[in-house]
Amino acid sequence: MYFKSPPGQHRFMPWVWLIFLGFYAFQPLFAPMTSGELLMFWAGLGVFLWAYFRALGTCRPAPYIWLITAIGAVEAPFNPGAAALFIYAAAFSGNMLPTRQATTHLALLFIVIGLESWLLQLSPAFWLPAALVSMAVGTMGILDRVQRAAARQQAHDRDEIEHLAKVAERERIARDMHDVIGHHLSSIALKSELAGRLLARAETSPMSLEQARHQISEVQQLARAALTQARETIAGYRQRELRSELEHLRQWLQEQGFNVDMTMALDELAPRIESAAALILLEACTNIQRHSNGDRVSLECRQLADRLQIRVADNGGAADVVEGNGLRGIRERARALGGEMRYRTEAGMQLDIELPLETSIEAA
């Protein structure tokens, strides 16, 4: 007997459950009763119906449950069918009360049934269904309520996981966009400035005009590459190959006027750690191009038995370092794989990143 209808159940179901009142009405219809007993029967029926619908429409049904129990206890001596009222009370308790309170209610119901049956020597026609069916219905109600609560919690957990996954994906896209687009925009800005200076000298130096055209052409290529990589980053499809990224960064830094020393000792890496390492190196080199006043850069990438070591260092002055989006993005990217980032500024800027290989391979 389940009074709390699940979503989508017909709104007339509470009326259907009243069919069990047939057991309560059996005695007055088919056995003789005194006028006083009949009066108590009809009064009890009216109070029961009022309490029944009140219990269904409130968030605090306990008083109405005990009222139904009291009616059953009063009528049990002359109407064995009053066992049905105890069953209704047990069903309300199991389905509508918190687990601990429902358990207490059912225990007290059982005590009331047992004491009244023993003291008044009531017929087994009353106490057998009152005790056994009430306990069964109440226990089923508790179990059903616990299952519904667990299902709601699981749904809530799924929603929370989906929300966290969306947040993590937005953060990933933001980091990738900052790393990839920031790198290209820095190059575009420098080449645009160079093209502007060359155009300013074009009247006196025809060669400057040709060089300016070449720089503008490279700006266009960089803009197209930035747009393509932005689309790939948002889609999450791009797999960055670490060796080629290191070679590209060395050439790019050399174009910016840096002398580059590169050390690379790599075997096969998991795709996720390879992409993360490539983006970390890209952001670190972009930071050097933007902020370093040195002329030498060291790039190291070593694969050990259990971790990947990355070191990016330059000889520019870096006494006061403010951890902005670039360094925060590197730190977050490393932490996402269970790694860590450190830096020091004794003789320029030296950035050390370690990424555990086992964690990354499992995550991939």
Buried (B, 14 or more C-beta within 10 A) or exposed (E): BBBBBEEEEEEEEBEEBBEBBEBBBBBBEEEEBEEEBEEBBEEBBEBBEEBBBEBBEEEEBBEBBBBBBBBBBBBBBBBBBBBBBBBBBBBBBBBBBEEEEBBEBBEBBBEBBEEBBEEEEBEEEBBBBBBEBBBBBBBBBBEBBEEEEEEEEEEEEEEEEEEEEEEEEEBBBBBBBBBBBBBBBBBBEBBBEBBEEBBEBBEEEEEBBEBBBBBBEBBEEBBEBBEEBBEBBEEEEBEBBBEEBBEBBBEBBEEBEBEBEBEBEBEEBBEBBBBBBBBBBBBBBBBBBBBBEBEBBBBBBEBEEEBBBBBBBBBBBBEEEEEEBBBEBBBBBBEBBBBEBEBEEEEBBBBBBBBBBEBBEEEE
